[in-house]
């Protein structure tokens, strides 16, 4: 969440960022509304401070009057103090209301994008920062998409998922289930080697946690809400993992903090229809390993590139063709200052599938979370938060099945065999 002082001090920069996100002039006017509301808050606070000073001064005078035996004057002054205190209570309520108004306005403003983020309408304008150097795989005639491979080798039962729950809830079975478990263990062990501490967080969070990471207000309607209990099914492990540190003040020498976790993730994926979302391309429940770091502002972008390199190594070990994109303003997420997406080439579908996002949120989340660190001078500062998918299983499984299919069966990448304990699916 932005802070009011940022809007006052860096309005031109924030306006430029909102234009990159394709906000209209009418939408951008919210910045002026914030400043007007804050001016009102300041004015009310000044009035209240003045009244509080009156009360303090009068209270001291009453003591002197009582000692001098001037009881009538003292009682008269007490009466005037009571009126002032009544005014103070009214002003305090007005201040609280204005603060709530400001918070609601600020919650609706996305993060300020990094200067390197390009203008763009949507995903077609994302910048390719690293492309697959080799020739893209061509499986020739007879190559099957993953949903047909899953049926052929009895790996995933999509219809059974519909029976049990509904569309978008696939049931993995046999070697399909073992492949998922192998990938989870592989990703977690790679994260541990990279210095991340593993957590097994809850799969539901409260509203405060969802708000802290920028998932509430849920403008896209993507989260499943348990209305009776006020809980939300997590759309990503980023939400509970980052909230581990909500309200903390971290010692400078303890940074960066690096945590990882495996969770199922739940997304409504409202408005997703058509052949491009067939099979595992877009589902309502999928497994994912998340990596999260808390870092100082000076080092956060260096850290982001380290996280990008970590994801890149995973895809190389899985022997999958990939490319890296820097998202443009029109495709950037609400809370991110800069995001790199990884896409894996689906040889059977002949299209790129997103499998990871690595984002730097700068202080946007930490301001909501009240997550701070104590710098070398002992002063508390807002930390920077970062997260990345490392990796999301649904589309990774789809890519593995499609890219590694052969006439003999689906070959398992060498790095994954110790986890699957089989080298081919046939």
N, C-alpha and C positions, 0 to 999 in steps of 0.2 A: 504494500500500500504506500502511495506517495504521502509525503508530509506537506503541510500547508506552506511551510517556509520554502520548500523546494519550488512550489508553484510561484511563490513571490519572487524568488531569486533566479529561477531558471525557466521562466515561462516560455521564452522563445524556443528553447531546446525541447520542452515538453510538447509544445504545439507542433513542432517539426516531426516529432515521434508519432503523434496522433495522426498527422497527415499520412505518414508512412503506413499506418494501420487503416488508411482510407476512411478516417472519421470526417464527417461533414463539419462545416463551420458551426452549425447549430449544436452538434454534439460537443464540439470543442469549447463552446460557451460555458460548459460546466466548470471550467477553470475559474472563470469570472464569478460564478455562483459561489464557489468555495471561498474566494477572497472576500466577497461581500458578506458571507455568513461569518467569516472569521473576524472581519472588521466589527460586526455586531457583537460577537463574543468579547472582543477586546474592550469595546465601549462599555458593555455591561459589567465586565470585570473591573474596569476602572471605577465605575460608579460604586460598585460593591466595596472595593478597597477603600474608597473615600468614606463610605458609611462605616466601615469597620474601624477606621481611624477615629471617626467621631465617637463611636462607642467606647473605644479605649481611652480617649481623652476625657470624655464625660465620666467614665467610671472612676478615674483618678480624682476628678473634681469632687465627686460625691463623697469620697472618703474625707477630703479636707473640710467640706461643708458640715459633715456629721461631727467631726472633731470640734468645729467652731460653734456647734449648737444650732446651725442654720438648717433645721430639719425640714422646714417648708420648701426651701430652695432645693434641698437634696431630693425631696419627693417629686418636685416638679421636673427635675433633671432625669430622675428614674423613669418618669412617664414618657419623656421625649426619647429616652433610650429604647424603651419598649416599642415605640413607633418605628424607630430606625431599624431595630432588629426584625420587625415584621417586614419592612421593606427589603432587608437583606435576604430573608427567606424567599420572598417572591423573586428577587433577582437571581438567586441560586437555582431556582426551578427553571427560569428563563435560560440561564447559562447552560444547564444540563440539556435542555431541549435543543439549543443551538449546536452544542457539541455533537449530539446525536445526528442532527441534520448534516453537519460537516462530515461525520464518519460515513454516513450513507452515501454522500456524494463521492467521497474518496474511494469507497469500496467499488464504485462503478467505473473508476478510471484505471486503465491498464498500465503496466510497467512502462517506463521510458526505455525505448530501444537503444541499444548500443549504436554508436555512430556508423559502424561498418555494416549495419543491417540495411539492405537495399529497399527502395520503393518497389511495390509490386501488388498486383491484385489478388493473387492466390498462388497455389503450388506450381503453376506453370512458370512463375517468375522467380522461383528459388534459384540460388546461385550454386552451380556445381563446383565445389572446391577441390574434389579429387574424384576422377573418373576411373573406371576399370580400364587398366592399361592394355590388357590382352583382349583378344577377340572374344566376344560374348559366346557362350556355349550354344551350339546348334545341335539338338538331339535328333534331328531328322524326322522322317515320317514315322508315325506310330507312337510318338512321345505322348504320355498321358499327363493330364493335370492331376494335382495331388488328391482331389476327391475321388478320381477314378482309381488311382494307385491305392488309396486307403481302402477302397472296396475290394480291389483285386487281392490285396494281401491281408485283408481282414484286420486293419489297423485302427480305423475310426468308424463309428456307427453314428451317422448324422440323424437318421430316422429315429433311432432309439432315444437320442437326446430330445427330439421333438415330443416323443411319447412321454418321457419323464418330466420334462419342463416346458420346452418350446423351442422354436427355431433359434439358432445361435448358441446352443449349449451342447456341443459335440461330446460323444462318449468315446474315449480312447480305450483300446483293449489290446490284450496280447502284447506283441512287440511294439505296437504303437504306444501303449502305456509305458512300457520299459524304456522306449526312446525318450519320452518326456522326462521320466525320472532320471535318466542318464544325463540329459541336458541340464536339468536343474542342479544336479551334483557337480557337473563339470563347471558350470558358470559360478557356483558358490565357491568351489575350491580355487578357481582362477581369481576370484575377488579376494579370497583370504591371502593368496600369494601376493596380491597387490597391496595388502595392508589394511583391508576393510574388516571391521568386526561384524560378525553375523548376528542379526536379531531375528526373532520369529514374532512379529507384531500382530496385534488383533486385526481381524478382517473388517471390523466395523469401527467407525470413529464418531465422536460427538461433533456437534456443529462448530464448536470452538476450534477443534483440530482442522476441520474442513475449511473454515474461514482463514485459519492461519497460513495455509499453503496457497490460498487464492482459489480454492475450488468452490467456495461459497462467496457471494451469491452464484448459484449454478445457472448461468445464463443459457447454456446449451442444453440443459435438462438431461445431462448424461449420467448423473448419479442415481442409484437406487436408494430411496429414502424409506426408512422404517418409521413411519409417522408416529405410531403409538409410543415408541421409546425415544424418538428423536435422534436415532442413529442413522449413519449412512454407510452403505457397503463401499469399500474403498475402490476407486477407479485405478489406483496405482499404489504400490508400497511407499512411494514418495511421501504420501500424506502421513501415515503413522511414523515412519522413520524420521522425518524432519521434525515432527512434533515431540520426539523424544527430548529435544533441547528447548522446547517452548518455555520462555521465562527465565532461561539460564543466563548467567554471566560466566563466560569461559575464560580461563587464563590464557594469555597470549602464547605461552610456551606449549600449551596443549593443542594448538592448532597446527595443521588441519585435523578435524575430526572426520573419520572415514567409517561409514557404516553401510552394511548391505543386508538384504533380506529377500527371501523368496515368499511370494504370496500369490494366490489366485487374485485376479482383478475383475471387476464387474463394471460394465458400461452399457447403458441403454442403447447407444448408437442410434439415436433417434434420426429418422430420415434417411437411413442407409438401405438402399434397395438396388437391385439390378445384378447383372452377371459379374460385375467387378467385386462384389462382396460374397461371391459363392464360396462354399467350403469353409476353409480356415482364414480366408482373406479378411473377414470381419465377423467377429463373434461377440457375444455378450459376456462370456466368461473365458478367461485365458490365464495361463500361468506366466509369471514374469519375475526376473531377478532384477532388483533395483540397486543402484549404487548412489549414495548421497555423501556430499562433503560440506563441511562448514569451514570457511576460510576467511582470511583477512581480505579487505578490498584490494590491497596492493598485489596480491598473488592469485586472485580468483580466476582471472582469464588464463593464466599459465596453468592453473589447476584444471580448468575446463579442457584445455588441449591435452592434458595428461589423461583425462577421462575419455576423450575421443580416441586417443591412442590405445587405451585399454579395450574399448569396444572393437576397434579395428583388428587387434590381435585375435580376439575371439572369432571373428568372421574368417580371418586367414586360417586359423586352426580348423575351422569347419569346412574349409576349402570351397567357400561360396563367393561368387563374383559380387562385388558391392561397389557402391559409390557414396560419397559424402556430400551433402547439400547444406548450405547456410540458408536458413529460412528468410524469406523476404518479409517486409512489414505486414503484408496482407495475409500471410500464412502463419505468422508468429503467434504463439499462445499468449493468453491474457497476461500471465504473470512473468513471462520470460523477458530478459533483456537481450539475450542472444541464444539461438538454438541451432545445433547441428543435427541433421537427420541422417540416418544410415538407411540406404535402400539396398535390398538384395534382388538380383535379377532372377525372375522366375522363367526358366528355360522353356517350360511347357506352355505357360500362358503368354510368354513373350512380353512381359511387362515387369516394371520395378515395384517391389513391395517394401513399404517402410517397416523396419524391424527395431529401430532404436531412435531415441531422441536424447541428446545431451544438452542440458540447458543451464545457463547462469542466470539467477534471479536477482543478483546484486542484493540490495537491501529490501526488496519489495516484500518478500516473505518474512524476513527477520523483523521488519517493523511491525507487521501484524502479530508475529510470534513473541515480540519483546525479547528477541534472542540477541544477546550482546557479548562482546569480549572486552577484556581489559587490556589496553595497549601497553606499550613499553613505558609510557609515562604514567600509567595507573589510571588513565581516563577510560570510561566505558564508551564503546562505539558499537554501532550496529554491524553484525557480521554479514558476510555474503554467503548465500546458500546455493548449492548446485546439485543437480541430480541427473541420472542417466539410466536408460534401460540397458541391461547387460546380461541377458537379452530377453525379448518377448517371444515366448515359445510358439504361439500359434503359427505365425508366418515363418518362423525359423523352421518349424517342422514341415510346413508346406514347401519351403525352398529346398530343404534337404531331400525330401522325397522326389521332387521334380528334377533337381539338378544332378542327383546321384543315381538316377534310374539307369539301368543297363538291361540288355536282353536276359541276363542271368538273375537279376533282382536289383534291389536298392543297396548300394554299397555304403558302408558306414565310414565316415572320415577317420583316419588313423588316430587322431587325438581323442576321439570319442569311444573307441573300442574298449579301453579299460573300464569304461563306465557302463557300456551296453553289455559287454561280455559276449557279443556276437559281431561278426564283421559284415554280414549281409542279411537283408530281409528278402526271403524268397518263399 
